[in-house]
Amino acid sequence: MRVFFALLCLAVPRAGWTQTASPFTVNDAVVAAVAANPRLRAAVQEIRAAQSGVRAAGALESPTFYIAPALGNNNGTTEDLLFSQPLELNGTRSARRGVAEAQRRVTEANALVELRTVVAGVKSAYYELVRAQEQAELSRTLLASVQEWDRLTRRQVELGSRPGIEATQTGLEATRAVQQVTLADAQVEIAQSALNTQMGRDPEIPISTLPPLILPPDTPENPILNAQALASRSELSAVRATQNVYQQQARLARAEGRPDLAPQFRVQQFGTANYGFSLAVSLPIFDHGSRRNRIRQSEESARAQEYRLTATQNEIRQQVAQARAKLRAAQTVARSYPQDILDNAKKLLDGARKGFQTGAAGVTLLSVLEAQRTYRAVQSEYINALVNAAQAQAELEQAVGSLPAELLRSIPVEPMPQGGKSK
């Protein structure tokens, strides 16, 4: 069993554990989960769609063709063809592209939020598997110890040197130890299936050796973490980009109220020389309130994002403070075990065993079993303390937003069909 007696990576290898096995690290789990997560694939596709939207918005408005019957000179009908190409010199194309560009930034920011959520979930599942495996190994180690005590006690009872009740006591303790192993192994299966599911794999696929945990390093002070979070959290980028969407929509509505030019080519009476070029001028003079209220709506919505930005910043500071406090408490608890608690529990167990073997006064089999339960509880608590510290570190990383955006680029997506056509 690997029990962590130091703050650094010092561990006793498990029985049967081969040094040549490649440990499955938390980063391995993150990479596998990011590559397989369908939500992240959808987010990447949405970013690609938004990029196409920017290119589409930056193109000129499509020309229009009008074909309509026209009255001839002899009360007959001919056809009238009109080709018109708006130039969008009034700024509508630039504003339209600005709206699409801001929407693309919103999409990217939301994708990073989703990415951070997925990574936090994977890390939590990974550390739960570490917890389950270590607890299971601890249960098996203690089962072997209890079974050995039970064997020796029964032998002494048979020889008449110990009362028969002690064999009953050790037998009961061995039965309880077997139950603990059964429950612990079930927790390993549950944790393994949860992590495999996070990684997009079959729940029953075995996971290779996990490396031992170490305590996370001391964290910086809150002002430093807050500065990092306010610079990194994509929720803030999403709010700012949403604000810019509304600003660009107001700009677009204003541009639509300005004059524009459109070169035209007209043909009358096909087959004749009745054709010519002209330059049309659009003069959006009248506004019954639609454009004016659209501008007002966009401007008010943009101002509302200022309040959302402030609220989001306050929430981020709170999340950082809470995550840091949780991590510091977990680190303090975990450090106390190798400094004092583990050694004292081991001394208590060794003293009880030695006193029982030498027949010291007041040392009974129940004293030994109780000391063994205490030792097991302390080891279990230490495992939990290390896992809790690792999970608290992951929560702080999520709160600070310290996650490389390059992870999104590692997500496989379907190639764009030729010509932009759907399959």
Order of alpha helices (4+ residues) and beta strands (2+ residues): alpha-alpha-beta-beta-alpha-alpha-alpha-alpha-beta-beta-alpha-alpha-alpha-alpha
